[in-house]
Amino acid sequence: MTDALFSRDAYLTTCDATVVAIAAAGVVLDRTVFYARGGGQPGDTGTLRWDDRFVSVADTVKDRDSGEILHAVDGDPPPVGATVTCELDWSRRYMHMRTHTALHALSGVIFTDHGAKVTGGNMESGGIARMDFELDAMSAELGRDVEAKLNRLLAEDRPVHVLFLPRADALADPDLIRTKIDLVPPAIDPIRVIDIEGIDKQADGGTHVRSTGEVGTVRVVKTESKGKANKRMRIQLDPS
Ligand SMILES: [Zn+2]
């Protein structure tokens, strides 16, 4: 399997890698800085360079069966065995990291103040995202309250830790039990956990910033009902 360098260091923007296979949906590398779409976070884009050539990576996805990370290229792929340099579209990815971290903080605020769990969520490029909660009621006023609390917490510049916990420890952690940690497939051990100090802790494969100060300020731009006990908030990050 590809060594997913981003899972240990989300701030790597480039790496050298070897092409190990060309699948129908994309290039397989022995290591990569490209995050594959999943968990509501878009796949990375960027460039692969080799010799005097290059090709754009239009998306990065995971193969549904094998779980391999596939770099979907826009043009002729490099040959198997080639040494390539991976270069991320960093400004786009960094926005995803800020947005993803904001969603964790939002879920932490809603759980702490309202005891409501997350039922779904998704990120777009450009600092836009939505999250759905097991709430009975939603209002513009609640949106304003949550926005104020969220921005106060983010401004405290809380550290964001990436942990690799032994499965048994993760399953026994009360903070993780509420995020349905038991649904993580049994083969996964250790379990990667994102811990935003004092705000939110959950098993997660995505990329995040190092501290909440990097998120900047967030606006709750829309609140809506998506049915009984399912209410949605849309957020937009301010430019950094
Ligand atoms: Zn996350």
py3Dmol code that shows the C-alpha trace and the ligand (Angstrom):
import py3Dmol

protein = """\
ATOM      1  CA  MET A   1       0.000   0.000   0.000  1.00  0.00           C
ATOM      2  CA  THR A   2       1.024   3.587  -0.602  1.00  0.00           C
ATOM      3  CA  ASP A   3       2.710   5.305   2.336  1.00  0.00           C
ATOM      4  CA  ALA A   4       0.246   8.123   3.100  1.00  0.00           C
ATOM      5  CA  LEU A   5       2.720  10.795   4.218  1.00  0.00           C
ATOM      6  CA  PHE A   6      -0.093  13.332   4.814  1.00  0.00           C
ATOM      7  CA  SER A   7      -1.502  11.210   7.635  1.00  0.00           C
ATOM      8  CA  ARG A   8       1.613  11.923   9.732  1.00  0.00           C
ATOM      9  CA  ASP A   9       2.509  15.390   8.388  1.00  0.00           C
ATOM     10  CA  ALA A  10      -0.291  17.374   6.734  1.00  0.00           C
ATOM     11  CA  TYR A  11       2.123  20.223   5.952  1.00  0.00           C
ATOM     12  CA  LEU A  12       4.238  18.307   3.420  1.00  0.00           C
ATOM     13  CA  THR A  13       3.648  19.968   0.043  1.00  0.00           C
ATOM     14  CA  THR A  14       5.968  17.801  -2.038  1.00  0.00           C
ATOM     15  CA  CYS A  15       7.708  14.422  -2.061  1.00  0.00           C
ATOM     16  CA  ASP A  16       9.573  12.132  -4.431  1.00  0.00           C
ATOM     17  CA  ALA A  17       7.875   8.810  -5.191  1.00  0.00           C
ATOM     18  CA  THR A  18       8.060   5.797  -7.488  1.00  0.00           C
ATOM     19  CA  VAL A  19       5.219   4.783  -9.816  1.00  0.00           C
ATOM     20  CA  VAL A  20       4.207   1.236  -8.830  1.00  0.00           C
ATOM     21  CA  ALA A  21       1.152   0.763 -11.085  1.00  0.00           C
ATOM     22  CA  ILE A  22      -1.162   2.488 -13.534  1.00  0.00           C
ATOM     23  CA  ALA A  23      -4.801   1.627 -12.771  1.00  0.00           C
ATOM     24  CA  ALA A  24      -7.781   2.632 -14.930  1.00  0.00           C
ATOM     25  CA  ALA A  25      -8.707   5.404 -12.497  1.00  0.00           C
ATOM     26  CA  GLY A  26      -5.221   6.714 -11.792  1.00  0.00           C
ATOM     27  CA  VAL A  27      -1.544   6.402 -10.926  1.00  0.00           C
ATOM     28  CA  VAL A  28      -0.453   4.355  -7.877  1.00  0.00           C
ATOM     29  CA  LEU A  29       2.691   5.578  -6.086  1.00  0.00           C
ATOM     30  CA  ASP A  30       4.791   4.007  -3.318  1.00  0.00           C
ATOM     31  CA  ARG A  31       4.327   7.185  -1.235  1.00  0.00           C
ATOM     32  CA  THR A  32       2.341  10.384  -1.624  1.00  0.00           C
ATOM     33  CA  VAL A  33       1.420  13.774  -0.200  1.00  0.00           C
ATOM     34  CA  PHE A  34      -1.940  13.723  -2.066  1.00  0.00           C
ATOM     35  CA  TYR A  35      -4.971  13.190   0.198  1.00  0.00           C
ATOM     36  CA  ALA A  36      -7.556  10.862  -1.356  1.00  0.00           C
ATOM     37  CA  ARG A  37     -11.177  12.078  -1.188  1.00  0.00           C
ATOM     38  CA  GLY A  38     -12.947  10.737   1.883  1.00  0.00           C
ATOM     39  CA  GLY A  39     -14.561  11.656   5.187  1.00  0.00           C
ATOM     40  CA  GLY A  40     -16.145  14.702   3.528  1.00  0.00           C
ATOM     41  CA  GLN A  41     -12.781  16.161   2.489  1.00  0.00           C
ATOM     42  CA  PRO A  42     -12.130  16.661  -1.248  1.00  0.00           C
ATOM     43  CA  GLY A  43      -9.227  14.855  -2.933  1.00  0.00           C
ATOM     44  CA  ASP A  44      -6.049  16.809  -3.604  1.00  0.00           C
ATOM     45  CA  THR A  45      -4.964  18.266  -6.915  1.00  0.00           C
ATOM     46  CA  GLY A  46      -1.512  19.238  -8.154  1.00  0.00           C
ATOM     47  CA  THR A  47       1.247  18.002 -10.449  1.00  0.00           C
ATOM     48  CA  LEU A  48       3.471  14.959 -11.017  1.00  0.00           C
ATOM     49  CA  ARG A  49       6.881  15.767 -12.582  1.00  0.00           C
ATOM     50  CA  TRP A  50       9.426  13.328 -14.010  1.00  0.00           C
ATOM     51  CA  ASP A  51      12.384  13.808 -16.374  1.00  0.00           C
ATOM     52  CA  ASP A  52      11.434  16.926 -18.305  1.00  0.00           C
ATOM     53  CA  ARG A  53       7.730  16.108 -18.282  1.00  0.00           C
ATOM     54  CA  PHE A  54       4.728  16.753 -16.069  1.00  0.00           C
ATOM     55  CA  VAL A  55       1.034  15.906 -15.794  1.00  0.00           C
ATOM     56  CA  SER A  56      -1.738  17.505 -13.730  1.00  0.00           C
ATOM     57  CA  VAL A  57      -3.437  15.550 -10.962  1.00  0.00           C
ATOM     58  CA  ALA A  58      -7.120  16.482 -11.349  1.00  0.00           C
ATOM     59  CA  ASP A  59      -8.316  14.495  -8.312  1.00  0.00           C
ATOM     60  CA  THR A  60      -7.143  11.895  -5.831  1.00  0.00           C
ATOM     61  CA  VAL A  61      -9.481   9.065  -4.863  1.00  0.00           C
ATOM     62  CA  LYS A  62      -9.402   5.693  -3.116  1.00  0.00           C
ATOM     63  CA  ASP A  63     -10.105   2.499  -5.022  1.00  0.00           C
ATOM     64  CA  ARG A  64     -13.372   1.157  -3.611  1.00  0.00           C
ATOM     65  CA  ASP A  65     -12.134  -2.443  -3.405  1.00  0.00           C
ATOM     66  CA  SER A  66      -8.402  -2.301  -2.722  1.00  0.00           C
ATOM     67  CA  GLY A  67      -8.290   1.014  -0.864  1.00  0.00           C
ATOM     68  CA  GLU A  68      -5.313   2.069  -3.008  1.00  0.00           C
ATOM     69  CA  ILE A  69      -4.754   5.807  -3.431  1.00  0.00           C
ATOM     70  CA  LEU A  70      -5.277   6.697  -7.096  1.00  0.00           C
ATOM     71  CA  HIS A  71      -3.925   9.925  -8.625  1.00  0.00           C
ATOM     72  CA  ALA A  72      -6.318  10.746 -11.469  1.00  0.00           C
ATOM     73  CA  VAL A  73      -4.188  12.497 -14.081  1.00  0.00           C
ATOM     74  CA  ASP A  74      -5.189  14.801 -16.893  1.00  0.00           C
ATOM     75  CA  GLY A  75      -2.983  13.441 -19.699  1.00  0.00           C
ATOM     76  CA  ASP A  76      -0.390  10.717 -20.238  1.00  0.00           C
ATOM     77  CA  PRO A  77       0.700   9.155 -16.929  1.00  0.00           C
ATOM     78  CA  PRO A  78       4.354   8.591 -16.062  1.00  0.00           C
ATOM     79  CA  PRO A  79       5.586   5.025 -16.758  1.00  0.00           C
ATOM     80  CA  VAL A  80       5.712   2.325 -14.077  1.00  0.00           C
ATOM     81  CA  GLY A  81       9.077   2.523 -12.317  1.00  0.00           C
ATOM     82  CA  ALA A  82       9.520   6.254 -12.961  1.00  0.00           C
ATOM     83  CA  THR A  83      10.650   8.500 -10.117  1.00  0.00           C
ATOM     84  CA  VAL A  84       8.233  11.412  -9.883  1.00  0.00           C
ATOM     85  CA  THR A  85       8.036  14.559  -7.804  1.00  0.00           C
ATOM     86  CA  CYS A  86       4.572  15.146  -6.305  1.00  0.00           C
ATOM     87  CA  GLU A  87       3.563  18.776  -5.894  1.00  0.00           C
ATOM     88  CA  LEU A  88       0.315  19.710  -4.165  1.00  0.00           C
ATOM     89  CA  ASP A  89      -1.920  22.637  -5.021  1.00  0.00           C
ATOM     90  CA  TRP A  90      -1.116  23.817  -1.518  1.00  0.00           C
ATOM     91  CA  SER A  91      -3.396  26.838  -1.229  1.00  0.00           C
ATOM     92  CA  ARG A  92      -6.420  24.653  -2.067  1.00  0.00           C
ATOM     93  CA  ARG A  93      -5.348  21.885   0.332  1.00  0.00           C
ATOM     94  CA  TYR A  94      -4.531  24.335   3.133  1.00  0.00           C
ATOM     95  CA  MET A  95      -8.062  25.735   2.849  1.00  0.00           C
ATOM     96  CA  HIS A  96      -9.383  22.165   3.227  1.00  0.00           C
ATOM     97  CA  MET A  97      -7.240  21.755   6.372  1.00  0.00           C
ATOM     98  CA  ARG A  98      -8.634  24.955   7.879  1.00  0.00           C
ATOM     99  CA  THR A  99     -12.194  24.017   6.884  1.00  0.00           C
ATOM    100  CA  HIS A 100     -11.885  20.472   8.227  1.00  0.00           C
ATOM    101  CA  THR A 101     -10.553  21.742  11.560  1.00  0.00           C
ATOM    102  CA  ALA A 102     -13.426  24.259  11.744  1.00  0.00           C
ATOM    103  CA  LEU A 103     -15.940  21.413  11.322  1.00  0.00           C
ATOM    104  CA  HIS A 104     -14.396  19.511  14.238  1.00  0.00           C
ATOM    105  CA  ALA A 105     -14.658  22.597  16.424  1.00  0.00           C
ATOM    106  CA  LEU A 106     -18.258  23.136  15.301  1.00  0.00           C
ATOM    107  CA  SER A 107     -19.192  19.560  16.204  1.00  0.00           C
ATOM    108  CA  GLY A 108     -17.483  20.046  19.580  1.00  0.00           C
ATOM    109  CA  VAL A 109     -19.519  23.190  20.311  1.00  0.00           C
ATOM    110  CA  ILE A 110     -22.826  21.568  19.331  1.00  0.00           C
ATOM    111  CA  PHE A 111     -22.087  18.473  21.408  1.00  0.00           C
ATOM    112  CA  THR A 112     -20.926  20.398  24.479  1.00  0.00           C
ATOM    113  CA  ASP A 113     -23.801  22.882  24.480  1.00  0.00           C
ATOM    114  CA  HIS A 114     -26.644  20.787  23.031  1.00  0.00           C
ATOM    115  CA  GLY A 115     -25.586  17.141  23.441  1.00  0.00           C
ATOM    116  CA  ALA A 116     -26.242  16.583  19.747  1.00  0.00           C
ATOM    117  CA  LYS A 117     -24.212  14.243  17.572  1.00  0.00           C
ATOM    118  CA  VAL A 118     -23.178  14.748  13.965  1.00  0.00           C
ATOM    119  CA  THR A 119     -25.254  12.905  11.345  1.00  0.00           C
ATOM    120  CA  GLY A 120     -23.317  14.029   8.258  1.00  0.00           C
ATOM    121  CA  GLY A 121     -21.109  16.657   6.732  1.00  0.00           C
ATOM    122  CA  ASN A 122     -19.256  17.731   3.636  1.00  0.00           C
ATOM    123  CA  MET A 123     -16.582  20.204   2.528  1.00  0.00           C
ATOM    124  CA  GLU A 124     -16.256  22.148  -0.676  1.00  0.00           C
ATOM    125  CA  SER A 125     -13.296  24.106  -1.944  1.00  0.00           C
ATOM    126  CA  GLY A 126     -13.199  27.792  -1.072  1.00  0.00           C
ATOM    127  CA  GLY A 127     -13.740  27.366   2.679  1.00  0.00           C
ATOM    128  CA  ILE A 128     -17.381  26.297   2.432  1.00  0.00           C
ATOM    129  CA  ALA A 129     -18.796  23.346   4.358  1.00  0.00           C
ATOM    130  CA  ARG A 130     -21.950  21.953   5.902  1.00  0.00           C
ATOM    131  CA  MET A 131     -22.619  19.777   8.895  1.00  0.00           C
ATOM    132  CA  ASP A 132     -25.815  18.013   9.983  1.00  0.00           C
ATOM    133  CA  PHE A 133     -26.745  17.414  13.612  1.00  0.00           C
ATOM    134  CA  GLU A 134     -29.182  15.275  15.566  1.00  0.00           C
ATOM    135  CA  LEU A 135     -31.001  18.410  16.769  1.00  0.00           C
ATOM    136  CA  ASP A 136     -34.746  18.873  17.160  1.00  0.00           C
ATOM    137  CA  ALA A 137     -34.683  22.596  16.420  1.00  0.00           C
ATOM    138  CA  MET A 138     -32.557  25.027  14.449  1.00  0.00           C
ATOM    139  CA  SER A 139     -32.812  28.768  14.097  1.00  0.00           C
ATOM    140  CA  ALA A 140     -30.867  31.775  12.854  1.00  0.00           C
ATOM    141  CA  GLU A 141     -30.444  32.783  16.491  1.00  0.00           C
ATOM    142  CA  LEU A 142     -28.876  29.430  17.370  1.00  0.00           C
ATOM    143  CA  GLY A 143     -26.604  29.898  14.350  1.00  0.00           C
ATOM    144  CA  ARG A 144     -25.438  33.270  15.682  1.00  0.00           C
ATOM    145  CA  ASP A 145     -24.815  31.871  19.179  1.00  0.00           C
ATOM    146  CA  VAL A 146     -22.853  28.917  17.822  1.00  0.00           C
ATOM    147  CA  GLU A 147     -20.844  31.207  15.518  1.00  0.00           C
ATOM    148  CA  ALA A 148     -19.829  33.440  18.447  1.00  0.00           C
ATOM    149  CA  LYS A 149     -18.821  30.505  20.647  1.00  0.00           C
ATOM    150  CA  LEU A 150     -16.972  28.806  17.799  1.00  0.00           C
ATOM    151  CA  ASN A 151     -14.921  31.915  17.021  1.00  0.00           C
ATOM    152  CA  ARG A 152     -14.094  32.443  20.696  1.00  0.00           C
ATOM    153  CA  LEU A 153     -12.767  28.874  20.953  1.00  0.00           C
ATOM    154  CA  LEU A 154     -10.815  29.043  17.678  1.00  0.00           C
ATOM    155  CA  ALA A 155      -9.168  32.305  18.788  1.00  0.00           C
ATOM    156  CA  GLU A 156      -7.817  30.501  21.876  1.00  0.00           C
ATOM    157  CA  ASP A 157      -5.363  28.841  19.478  1.00  0.00           C
ATOM    158  CA  ARG A 158      -5.844  25.331  20.885  1.00  0.00           C
ATOM    159  CA  PRO A 159      -3.336  22.720  19.662  1.00  0.00           C
ATOM    160  CA  VAL A 160      -4.544  20.020  17.256  1.00  0.00           C
ATOM    161  CA  HIS A 161      -2.881  16.647  17.982  1.00  0.00           C
ATOM    162  CA  VAL A 162      -2.606  13.705  15.579  1.00  0.00           C
ATOM    163  CA  LEU A 163      -2.525  10.494  17.648  1.00  0.00           C
ATOM    164  CA  PHE A 164      -2.119   6.860  16.654  1.00  0.00           C
ATOM    165  CA  LEU A 165      -3.859   5.007  19.496  1.00  0.00           C
ATOM    166  CA  PRO A 166      -3.810   1.231  20.040  1.00  0.00           C
ATOM    167  CA  ARG A 167      -7.309   0.054  19.100  1.00  0.00           C
ATOM    168  CA  ALA A 168      -8.087  -1.239  22.613  1.00  0.00           C
ATOM    169  CA  ASP A 169      -7.215   2.165  24.131  1.00  0.00           C
ATOM    170  CA  ALA A 170      -9.306   4.062  21.565  1.00  0.00           C
ATOM    171  CA  LEU A 171     -12.347   1.832  22.168  1.00  0.00           C
ATOM    172  CA  ALA A 172     -12.110   2.486  25.912  1.00  0.00           C
ATOM    173  CA  ASP A 173     -11.870   6.289  25.576  1.00  0.00           C
ATOM    174  CA  PRO A 174     -15.202   7.890  26.610  1.00  0.00           C
ATOM    175  CA  ASP A 175     -14.661  10.870  24.274  1.00  0.00           C
ATOM    176  CA  LEU A 176     -14.245   8.505  21.341  1.00  0.00           C
ATOM    177  CA  ILE A 177     -17.160   6.212  22.245  1.00  0.00           C
ATOM    178  CA  ARG A 178     -19.614   9.043  21.524  1.00  0.00           C
ATOM    179  CA  THR A 179     -18.208   9.359  17.985  1.00  0.00           C
ATOM    180  CA  LYS A 180     -19.018   5.681  17.295  1.00  0.00           C
ATOM    181  CA  ILE A 181     -15.389   4.535  17.376  1.00  0.00           C
ATOM    182  CA  ASP A 182     -16.657   0.917  17.477  1.00  0.00           C
ATOM    183  CA  LEU A 183     -17.670   1.306  13.794  1.00  0.00           C
ATOM    184  CA  VAL A 184     -14.011   1.616  12.712  1.00  0.00           C
ATOM    185  CA  PRO A 185     -13.240  -1.665  10.862  1.00  0.00           C
ATOM    186  CA  PRO A 186     -11.620  -4.260  13.203  1.00  0.00           C
ATOM    187  CA  ALA A 187      -8.491  -4.571  11.035  1.00  0.00           C
ATOM    188  CA  ILE A 188      -7.563  -0.943  11.750  1.00  0.00           C
ATOM    189  CA  ASP A 189      -5.038  -0.834  14.620  1.00  0.00           C
ATOM    190  CA  PRO A 190      -3.694   1.606  15.639  1.00  0.00           C
ATOM    191  CA  ILE A 191      -6.534   4.073  15.089  1.00  0.00           C
ATOM    192  CA  ARG A 192      -5.682   7.595  13.953  1.00  0.00           C
ATOM    193  CA  VAL A 193      -7.313  10.160  16.206  1.00  0.00           C
ATOM    194  CA  ILE A 194      -7.514  13.939  15.902  1.00  0.00           C
ATOM    195  CA  ASP A 195      -7.610  15.649  19.289  1.00  0.00           C
ATOM    196  CA  ILE A 196      -8.319  19.381  19.403  1.00  0.00           C
ATOM    197  CA  GLU A 197      -7.463  20.109  23.024  1.00  0.00           C
ATOM    198  CA  GLY A 198     -10.612  20.612  25.059  1.00  0.00           C
ATOM    199  CA  ILE A 199     -12.873  20.931  22.003  1.00  0.00           C
ATOM    200  CA  ASP A 200     -13.227  17.688  20.042  1.00  0.00           C
ATOM    201  CA  LYS A 201     -11.656  14.248  19.732  1.00  0.00           C
ATOM    202  CA  GLN A 202     -12.476  11.727  17.038  1.00  0.00           C
ATOM    203  CA  ALA A 203     -11.120   8.987  14.787  1.00  0.00           C
ATOM    204  CA  ASP A 204     -10.364  10.608  11.468  1.00  0.00           C
ATOM    205  CA  GLY A 205      -8.283  10.149   8.312  1.00  0.00           C
ATOM    206  CA  GLY A 206      -8.292  13.740   7.106  1.00  0.00           C
ATOM    207  CA  THR A 207      -5.818  16.619   7.160  1.00  0.00           C
ATOM    208  CA  HIS A 208      -6.044  19.425   9.722  1.00  0.00           C
ATOM    209  CA  VAL A 209      -4.103  22.513  10.781  1.00  0.00           C
ATOM    210  CA  ARG A 210      -1.754  22.453  13.803  1.00  0.00           C
ATOM    211  CA  SER A 211      -3.737  24.824  15.975  1.00  0.00           C
ATOM    212  CA  THR A 212      -7.142  26.431  15.868  1.00  0.00           C
ATOM    213  CA  GLY A 213      -5.698  29.927  15.385  1.00  0.00           C
ATOM    214  CA  GLU A 214      -4.839  28.943  11.800  1.00  0.00           C
ATOM    215  CA  VAL A 215      -8.531  28.436  11.025  1.00  0.00           C
ATOM    216  CA  GLY A 216      -9.184  32.165  11.447  1.00  0.00           C
ATOM    217  CA  THR A 217     -12.794  33.256  11.763  1.00  0.00           C
ATOM    218  CA  VAL A 218     -15.842  31.358  10.578  1.00  0.00           C
ATOM    219  CA  ARG A 219     -19.336  32.539   9.681  1.00  0.00           C
ATOM    220  CA  VAL A 220     -22.474  30.426   9.981  1.00  0.00           C
ATOM    221  CA  VAL A 221     -24.065  31.460   6.687  1.00  0.00           C
ATOM    222  CA  LYS A 222     -27.177  29.283   6.720  1.00  0.00           C
ATOM    223  CA  THR A 223     -29.250  27.188   9.088  1.00  0.00           C
ATOM    224  CA  GLU A 224     -31.886  24.793   7.815  1.00  0.00           C
ATOM    225  CA  SER A 225     -33.997  21.797   8.746  1.00  0.00           C
ATOM    226  CA  LYS A 226     -33.386  18.593   6.849  1.00  0.00           C
ATOM    227  CA  GLY A 227     -36.088  16.698   8.757  1.00  0.00           C
ATOM    228  CA  LYS A 228     -36.899  15.565  12.280  1.00  0.00           C
ATOM    229  CA  ALA A 229     -33.783  15.457  14.493  1.00  0.00           C
ATOM    230  CA  ASN A 230     -31.667  16.435  11.490  1.00  0.00           C
ATOM    231  CA  LYS A 231     -30.642  20.080  11.247  1.00  0.00           C
ATOM    232  CA  ARG A 232     -27.981  21.614   9.026  1.00  0.00           C
ATOM    233  CA  MET A 233     -25.489  24.448   9.419  1.00  0.00           C
ATOM    234  CA  ARG A 234     -23.509  25.875   6.528  1.00  0.00           C
ATOM    235  CA  ILE A 235     -20.270  27.633   7.299  1.00  0.00           C
ATOM    236  CA  GLN A 236     -17.897  29.856   5.356  1.00  0.00           C
ATOM    237  CA  LEU A 237     -14.333  30.593   6.436  1.00  0.00           C
ATOM    238  CA  ASP A 238     -13.140  34.158   6.207  1.00  0.00           C
ATOM    239  CA  PRO A 239     -10.025  34.675   4.057  1.00  0.00           C
ATOM    240  CA  SER A 240      -6.940  34.235   6.247  1.00  0.00           C
TER     241      SER A 240
END
"""
ligand_1 = """\
1
ZN
Zn -11.122 15.641 10.584
"""
view = py3Dmol.view(width=600, height=400)
view.addModel(protein, "pdb")
view.setStyle({"model": 0}, {"cartoon": {"style": "trace"}})
view.addModel(ligand_1, "xyz")
view.setStyle({"model": 1}, {"stick": {}})
view.zoomTo()
view.show()
